[in-house]
Amino acid sequence: MEFAFVMQCCLVALVGVAVAAVFSMIPGLHIYNVIAFTMLLAFAAIDLFKAMDPLLTTCFIMGMVVGFAVLFTVSSQFFQPCDDSFRSMMLPHERFLYEGRGFEAVMLGGFGSLIALLLIAGVFPFVTGAIGLLRELIRPHIYWILGLVSLFILISEWPKDHGVGKTVGQRLRDGWGQLGMGLFVFAAAAVLGMFVFYNTIIPVQSAFQSLMPVFIGLFALSSQIMTVISRAKIPPQHYASSVDAATHDVARGALTGVVAGMFSSLTPGLTPGPALLMSAHATASAGDKQFIIGGGAARVLYYIGALVLFFMPDVYMRRGGAAINISLFFVPETTEQYYLISGIIALAGAASMAILPLFARMCGAITQKVDFRHISLGSMVLLTAIVWGVTGWRGVVMMLVATALGLVPNFWHTRRIPLLAVLLVPVSLNMAGVGSKVAIWLGFR
């Protein structure tokens, strides 16, 4: 591979990081939405797209994925504060924000991201055979692994009301109100997922993005609606020159994140949320700092690590929207290409980590000058426009249905994690070979 071409790959990867930094300012936006939008632009200028070397386009997308994986949570950290009147619990990074320590939370997550990047770029190239073997061992068992994850989500629902009613019936109703809505959300999300997999209303030409409006509705748009109606106030933030993190917090948090990231990246249908929840139990992780560090590591391993599996010799696993989009125009063939991608990840990761403190300071400064509700309102308009542009009006209808379901946990003070049944249940049933039968039973085929 010529030196000049490698330099071109590095340059376009850095451009991808810059694009990701711009889009990371929009709270709730997902990297796969950005890639879908980018691919639309690429196919609109198809002649220019064809003239480019496919590996250059791949390096550009890799730069976007790396930049987004490191930076995208910063806008959510600062621009989507928690209104505890609508939530069953406040997450650690949200508590940090209200204590004026939002910058510290970002940097703690950055520790986890850095450890995951070092693992992907510095260790993965030497253990491709072991990862390939692990993938082959897991593959026949994915259906029941996802089934157990779903069961864990269900049994980890618990009554959050202390039962202060005067009668047994009142206490029973108080306890089962939130608990029952959590189970309802899981069941409704599972049915919605089966519908999208087997009888989606998305136009055929946009079918590869059929999940996009659903995920935007369930997680992004519903969160932004809650932000717009929120009564929360963001206090002035403190920007410390150092972060107080004990060695054992970094080590245990990183261990939790690595376990969760590897688990979710190798298991189709699994996302970092439930994987991190389960790995925290498995590794006995405790404390806000360990949670935030683990989250940073898990996200990077999920988004970047899962994509790297597509290029890795002995694996070549096409996992996630980024790999699916890249496979439309490029298929890895040599070990040399994998080493190039590993180098691109190291370069893009270093650039993203260098940007992270400045990016966090900028977001924190914006919260003191611009009402965060206006940011979320603009983000809602932009996301709706993207869904309309990619999937048409039918996608917008699907998004609105998903948004209504995504709002239920907020108003009933239950958890949002049961919403992930939209992916867990269909994939588990399909892997078990009974997805079609269930879809027929539901009337979707």
PLY file of the C-alpha trace (Angstrom):
ply
format ascii 1.0
element vertex 445
property float x
property float y
property float z
element edge 444
property int vertex1
property int vertex2
end_header
0.00 0.00 0.00
1.58 3.28 -1.12
2.52 5.94 1.41
0.62 8.68 -0.45
-2.58 6.61 -0.35
-2.17 5.95 3.38
-1.82 9.71 3.95
-5.03 10.27 1.98
-6.80 7.72 4.17
-5.54 9.51 7.30
-6.71 12.87 5.96
-10.24 11.73 5.10
-10.49 9.99 8.49
-9.70 13.29 10.22
-12.33 14.97 8.06
-14.73 12.28 9.31
-13.85 13.17 12.91
-14.55 16.83 12.17
-17.96 15.96 10.64
-18.75 13.81 13.69
-17.83 16.69 16.01
-20.33 18.96 14.22
-23.14 16.41 14.34
-22.31 15.50 17.96
-23.61 18.95 18.93
-27.13 17.64 18.24
-28.47 15.78 21.31
-30.14 12.46 20.56
-28.61 12.00 17.13
-27.19 8.54 16.46
-24.10 7.79 14.39
-26.11 5.49 12.10
-28.45 8.39 11.34
-25.45 10.48 10.32
-24.11 7.66 8.15
-27.52 7.19 6.49
-27.67 10.92 5.74
-24.09 10.83 4.41
-24.87 7.85 2.19
-27.87 9.70 0.75
-25.61 12.59 -0.20
-23.06 10.16 -1.65
-25.63 8.41 -3.83
-27.02 11.79 -4.91
-23.54 12.56 -6.28
-23.06 9.02 -7.55
-20.51 9.89 -10.23
-18.17 11.48 -7.70
-18.82 8.63 -5.30
-17.87 6.02 -7.91
-14.66 7.87 -8.73
-13.41 7.59 -5.14
-11.45 4.60 -3.92
-13.85 2.57 -1.70
-11.22 2.34 1.01
-11.07 6.14 1.22
-14.83 6.28 1.78
-14.46 3.53 4.36
-11.79 5.50 6.25
-14.04 8.57 6.20
-16.90 6.59 7.76
-14.51 5.04 10.28
-13.36 8.52 11.28
-16.99 9.54 11.77
-17.75 6.47 13.88
-14.69 6.99 16.10
-15.36 10.71 16.54
-19.01 10.16 17.27
-18.41 7.31 19.73
-16.14 9.56 21.80
-18.05 12.86 21.51
-21.76 12.22 21.03
-22.66 11.82 24.71
-21.29 15.28 25.56
-24.27 17.13 24.08
-26.68 14.83 25.90
-24.71 15.42 29.11
-25.14 19.20 28.93
-28.23 19.80 26.76
-30.65 17.18 28.15
-30.78 17.62 31.94
-32.96 15.24 33.92
-36.25 16.50 35.34
-36.67 14.14 38.28
-40.44 14.68 38.31
-40.58 12.60 35.11
-37.93 10.00 35.92
-37.78 6.98 38.20
-34.08 7.52 38.87
-31.28 9.97 38.15
-28.16 8.56 36.51
-24.68 9.43 37.85
-23.70 11.76 35.01
-26.96 13.66 35.55
-26.16 14.12 39.24
-22.72 15.40 38.28
-24.33 18.00 36.00
-26.53 19.35 38.80
-23.49 19.55 41.07
-21.65 21.67 38.49
-19.39 18.72 37.61
-20.58 17.98 34.09
-17.07 18.49 32.73
-15.72 15.97 35.24
-18.33 13.41 34.14
-17.30 13.89 30.50
-13.63 13.38 31.32
-14.36 10.26 33.40
-16.22 8.81 30.42
-13.20 9.85 28.35
-10.97 7.64 30.52
-13.13 4.66 29.61
-13.14 5.67 25.93
-9.34 5.94 25.90
-8.91 2.48 27.43
-11.31 0.98 24.86
-9.48 2.73 21.99
-6.13 1.38 23.20
-7.65 -2.10 23.35
-9.13 -1.91 19.85
-6.09 -0.39 18.12
-3.30 -1.88 20.22
-4.48 -5.33 21.35
-7.11 -6.54 18.88
-4.61 -6.99 15.99
-2.75 -9.61 18.08
-5.80 -11.61 19.18
-7.87 -11.91 16.00
-7.79 -15.69 16.19
-9.09 -15.71 19.76
-11.87 -13.26 18.92
-12.82 -15.34 15.89
-12.97 -18.47 18.07
-15.09 -16.65 20.65
-17.47 -15.53 17.95
-17.85 -19.09 16.66
-18.50 -20.35 20.18
-21.20 -17.74 20.78
-22.93 -17.92 17.40
-25.06 -21.08 17.95
-26.24 -19.82 21.33
-27.22 -16.24 20.54
-30.97 -16.91 20.69
-30.97 -18.14 24.28
-28.37 -15.58 25.37
-30.67 -12.80 24.15
-33.56 -14.62 25.78
-31.74 -14.54 29.11
-30.95 -10.83 28.63
-34.66 -10.21 28.05
-35.50 -12.25 31.13
-32.98 -10.25 33.16
-34.64 -7.01 32.06
-38.05 -8.35 33.05
-37.11 -9.72 36.47
-35.05 -6.63 37.30
-38.20 -4.51 37.20
-39.27 -3.77 40.75
-41.95 -1.72 42.50
-40.51 1.76 43.03
-43.34 2.99 45.25
-42.90 2.24 48.94
-46.57 1.34 49.30
-47.88 4.01 51.65
-51.52 3.40 50.76
-53.95 2.87 53.63
-55.33 -0.42 52.32
-53.81 -3.56 50.84
-55.48 -2.78 47.52
-53.98 0.71 47.42
-50.51 -0.58 48.23
-50.86 -3.32 45.63
-51.96 -0.78 43.01
-49.09 1.55 43.92
-46.54 -1.23 43.59
-47.88 -2.73 40.39
-48.54 0.60 38.66
-44.91 1.21 37.73
-44.03 -2.49 37.60
-46.93 -3.27 35.27
-46.11 -0.38 32.94
-42.52 -1.60 32.70
-43.78 -5.01 31.59
-46.26 -3.36 29.21
-43.49 -1.27 27.64
-41.40 -4.42 27.09
-44.31 -6.28 25.43
-45.36 -3.31 23.29
-41.77 -2.68 22.13
-41.40 -6.39 21.26
-44.57 -6.29 19.11
-43.38 -3.09 17.43
-40.05 -4.75 16.68
-41.73 -7.79 15.13
-43.85 -5.48 12.96
-40.77 -3.59 11.73
-38.92 -6.82 10.96
-41.77 -8.53 9.12
-44.32 -6.01 7.89
-42.76 -2.56 7.93
-44.47 0.31 6.12
-41.10 1.85 5.14
-40.65 2.10 1.31
-38.58 -0.68 -0.25
-35.82 1.68 -1.37
-35.31 2.74 2.27
-35.86 -0.68 3.86
-32.21 -0.87 5.01
-33.05 2.04 7.34
-36.36 0.66 8.61
-35.18 0.68 12.24
-34.00 4.30 12.11
-37.38 6.04 12.67
-38.23 3.54 15.42
-35.04 4.15 17.39
-35.26 7.91 16.91
-38.81 7.85 18.23
-38.21 5.50 21.15
-35.08 7.15 22.47
-34.15 10.46 20.82
-37.42 12.26 20.13
-39.11 11.14 23.35
-36.11 12.38 25.38
-36.13 15.71 23.58
-39.85 16.18 24.22
-39.22 15.63 27.91
-36.35 18.12 27.77
-38.53 20.76 26.12
-41.17 20.51 28.86
-38.57 20.17 31.61
-38.43 22.62 34.51
-34.80 21.79 35.27
-32.12 24.46 35.57
-28.46 23.86 34.74
-26.11 25.42 37.30
-22.79 27.02 36.32
-20.21 24.34 35.63
-16.76 24.00 37.17
-13.87 23.13 34.87
-11.22 21.42 36.95
-7.64 21.11 35.75
-7.57 17.49 36.96
-10.05 14.70 37.67
-10.27 12.90 40.99
-10.37 9.22 40.03
-8.77 6.54 42.15
-6.86 3.79 40.39
-9.31 1.14 41.52
-12.24 3.18 40.15
-10.59 3.42 36.74
-9.60 -0.26 36.73
-12.98 -1.62 37.87
-14.94 0.78 35.71
-12.84 -0.13 32.67
-13.25 -3.85 33.39
-17.03 -3.45 33.55
-17.05 -1.45 30.31
-14.79 -3.87 28.46
-16.92 -6.87 29.45
-20.09 -5.02 28.41
-18.55 -3.73 25.18
-17.24 -7.12 24.08
-20.52 -8.80 25.03
-22.62 -6.31 23.04
-20.28 -6.11 20.05
-20.19 -9.91 19.56
-23.90 -10.49 20.20
-26.31 -9.31 17.49
-29.33 -7.49 18.88
-27.61 -6.50 22.12
-26.78 -2.86 22.94
-24.47 -1.40 25.62
-27.32 -0.50 28.01
-28.39 -3.98 29.17
-24.87 -5.32 28.63
-23.45 -2.69 31.00
-26.17 -3.36 33.55
-25.40 -7.08 33.53
-21.61 -6.66 33.51
-21.83 -4.31 36.51
-23.43 -7.17 38.45
-20.90 -9.69 37.15
-17.88 -7.55 38.07
-19.34 -6.14 41.31
-18.92 -2.61 40.02
-20.10 0.13 42.38
-20.06 3.91 42.55
-20.82 6.76 40.18
-17.30 7.06 38.81
-17.04 3.38 37.93
-20.42 3.58 36.20
-19.41 6.57 34.07
-15.99 5.12 33.16
-17.59 1.78 32.28
-20.17 3.52 30.11
-17.44 5.29 28.12
-15.56 2.06 27.50
-18.69 0.07 26.62
-19.93 2.62 24.08
-16.61 2.80 22.24
-16.23 -0.98 22.13
-19.81 -1.34 20.92
-19.69 1.26 18.14
-16.07 0.94 17.02
-15.27 -2.60 18.13
-18.31 -4.06 16.41
-17.35 -2.29 13.17
-13.73 -3.49 13.43
-14.99 -7.09 13.46
-16.04 -6.55 9.84
-12.37 -6.01 8.83
-10.75 -8.47 11.22
-9.18 -11.64 9.75
-10.74 -14.82 11.15
-13.95 -12.91 11.96
-15.33 -10.70 9.13
-18.53 -10.18 11.09
-20.96 -7.63 9.61
-22.49 -6.16 12.76
-24.39 -2.87 12.97
-25.54 -0.17 10.58
-22.06 1.17 9.83
-20.77 -2.22 8.66
-23.92 -2.81 6.61
-23.53 0.54 4.85
-19.81 0.00 4.20
-20.50 -3.47 2.78
-22.60 -1.85 0.05
-19.41 -0.64 -1.67
-16.43 -2.28 0.08
-15.57 -5.79 1.28
-12.27 -6.32 3.17
-9.94 -8.80 1.53
-6.49 -8.57 3.10
-4.83 -8.37 6.51
-3.07 -5.22 5.31
-6.43 -3.45 5.06
-7.23 -4.42 8.64
-3.93 -2.99 9.86
-4.69 0.22 7.99
-8.11 0.43 9.67
-6.48 -0.15 13.09
-4.09 2.72 12.40
-6.99 4.92 11.30
-8.79 4.14 14.57
-5.67 5.10 16.55
-5.34 8.39 14.64
-9.04 9.28 14.78
-9.18 8.25 18.43
-6.22 10.48 19.32
-7.84 13.41 17.50
-11.18 12.79 19.22
-9.59 12.57 22.68
-7.71 15.82 22.01
-10.99 17.51 21.05
-12.98 16.10 24.00
-12.02 18.64 26.73
-12.51 21.60 24.39
-15.78 20.16 23.14
-17.05 19.71 26.72
-16.07 23.26 27.66
-17.86 24.61 24.60
-21.06 22.68 25.38
-20.92 23.81 29.00
-20.51 27.43 27.91
-23.47 27.13 25.52
-25.76 26.02 28.37
-25.08 29.33 30.13
-25.98 31.40 27.06
-28.67 29.40 25.24
-31.77 27.80 26.73
-31.23 24.03 26.42
-34.94 23.66 25.56
-34.38 25.59 22.34
-31.53 23.24 21.43
-33.73 20.18 21.92
-36.57 21.81 19.97
-34.24 22.46 17.04
-32.92 18.91 17.31
-36.48 17.56 17.12
-37.09 19.47 13.90
-33.79 18.28 12.41
-34.35 14.62 13.33
-37.86 14.71 11.86
-36.44 16.19 8.65
-33.79 13.46 8.46
-36.38 10.73 8.97
-38.60 12.29 6.30
-35.67 12.60 3.88
-34.47 9.03 4.37
-37.73 7.09 4.84
-40.51 9.44 3.63
-43.78 10.21 5.39
-44.28 6.57 6.32
-41.10 6.71 8.36
-42.39 9.80 10.14
-45.60 7.92 11.03
-43.52 5.04 12.40
-41.40 7.52 14.33
-44.47 9.13 15.94
-45.82 5.74 17.05
-42.44 4.88 18.57
-42.27 8.31 20.23
-45.60 7.74 21.96
-44.29 4.44 23.34
-40.97 6.05 24.30
-42.82 8.62 26.44
-44.59 5.99 28.55
-41.65 5.23 30.89
-41.24 8.93 31.70
-44.85 9.51 32.67
-45.15 6.26 34.63
-41.77 6.59 36.37
-40.48 3.29 35.07
-37.21 2.43 33.35
-36.49 3.01 29.66
-34.42 -0.16 29.23
-37.49 -2.38 28.44
-37.82 -0.37 25.20
-34.84 -2.37 23.90
-37.20 -5.31 23.46
-37.82 -3.75 20.04
-34.54 -5.35 18.99
-33.89 -8.09 21.54
-37.09 -10.07 21.02
-37.19 -10.18 17.17
-33.50 -11.08 16.89
-33.79 -13.76 19.58
-36.86 -15.31 17.92
-35.24 -15.20 14.48
-32.05 -16.80 15.78
-34.18 -19.53 17.35
-35.88 -20.13 13.98
-39.40 -19.28 15.18
-39.58 -15.61 14.22
-41.73 -16.26 11.14
-44.20 -18.39 13.11
-44.60 -15.71 15.75
-45.02 -13.05 13.06
-47.79 -15.13 11.44
-49.45 -15.57 14.84
-49.35 -11.79 15.32
-50.82 -11.27 11.83
-47.71 -9.57 10.43
-47.21 -12.07 7.57
0 1
1 2
2 3
3 4
4 5
5 6
6 7
7 8
8 9
9 10
10 11
11 12
12 13
13 14
14 15
15 16
16 17
17 18
18 19
19 20
20 21
21 22
22 23
23 24
24 25
25 26
26 27
27 28
28 29
29 30
30 31
31 32
32 33
33 34
34 35
35 36
36 37
37 38
38 39
39 40
40 41
41 42
42 43
43 44
44 45
45 46
46 47
47 48
48 49
49 50
50 51
51 52
52 53
53 54
54 55
55 56
56 57
57 58
58 59
59 60
60 61
61 62
62 63
63 64
64 65
65 66
66 67
67 68
68 69
69 70
70 71
71 72
72 73
73 74
74 75
75 76
76 77
77 78
78 79
79 80
80 81
81 82
82 83
83 84
84 85
85 86
86 87
87 88
88 89
89 90
90 91
91 92
92 93
93 94
94 95
95 96
96 97
97 98
98 99
99 100
100 101
101 102
102 103
103 104
104 105
105 106
106 107
107 108
108 109
109 110
110 111
111 112
112 113
113 114
114 115
115 116
116 117
117 118
118 119
119 120
120 121
121 122
122 123
123 124
124 125
125 126
126 127
127 128
128 129
129 130
130 131
131 132
132 133
133 134
134 135
135 136
136 137
137 138
138 139
139 140
140 141
141 142
142 143
143 144
144 145
145 146
146 147
147 148
148 149
149 150
150 151
151 152
152 153
153 154
154 155
155 156
156 157
157 158
158 159
159 160
160 161
161 162
162 163
163 164
164 165
165 166
166 167
167 168
168 169
169 170
170 171
171 172
172 173
173 174
174 175
175 176
176 177
177 178
178 179
179 180
180 181
181 182
182 183
183 184
184 185
185 186
186 187
187 188
188 189
189 190
190 191
191 192
192 193
193 194
194 195
195 196
196 197
197 198
198 199
199 200
200 201
201 202
202 203
203 204
204 205
205 206
206 207
207 208
208 209
209 210
210 211
211 212
212 213
213 214
214 215
215 216
216 217
217 218
218 219
219 220
220 221
221 222
222 223
223 224
224 225
225 226
226 227
227 228
228 229
229 230
230 231
231 232
232 233
233 234
234 235
235 236
236 237
237 238
238 239
239 240
240 241
241 242
242 243
243 244
244 245
245 246
246 247
247 248
248 249
249 250
250 251
251 252
252 253
253 254
254 255
255 256
256 257
257 258
258 259
259 260
260 261
261 262
262 263
263 264
264 265
265 266
266 267
267 268
268 269
269 270
270 271
271 272
272 273
273 274
274 275
275 276
276 277
277 278
278 279
279 280
280 281
281 282
282 283
283 284
284 285
285 286
286 287
287 288
288 289
289 290
290 291
291 292
292 293
293 294
294 295
295 296
296 297
297 298
298 299
299 300
300 301
301 302
302 303
303 304
304 305
305 306
306 307
307 308
308 309
309 310
310 311
311 312
312 313
313 314
314 315
315 316
316 317
317 318
318 319
319 320
320 321
321 322
322 323
323 324
324 325
325 326
326 327
327 328
328 329
329 330
330 331
331 332
332 333
333 334
334 335
335 336
336 337
337 338
338 339
339 340
340 341
341 342
342 343
343 344
344 345
345 346
346 347
347 348
348 349
349 350
350 351
351 352
352 353
353 354
354 355
355 356
356 357
357 358
358 359
359 360
360 361
361 362
362 363
363 364
364 365
365 366
366 367
367 368
368 369
369 370
370 371
371 372
372 373
373 374
374 375
375 376
376 377
377 378
378 379
379 380
380 381
381 382
382 383
383 384
384 385
385 386
386 387
387 388
388 389
389 390
390 391
391 392
392 393
393 394
394 395
395 396
396 397
397 398
398 399
399 400
400 401
401 402
402 403
403 404
404 405
405 406
406 407
407 408
408 409
409 410
410 411
411 412
412 413
413 414
414 415
415 416
416 417
417 418
418 419
419 420
420 421
421 422
422 423
423 424
424 425
425 426
426 427
427 428
428 429
429 430
430 431
431 432
432 433
433 434
434 435
435 436
436 437
437 438
438 439
439 440
440 441
441 442
442 443
443 444
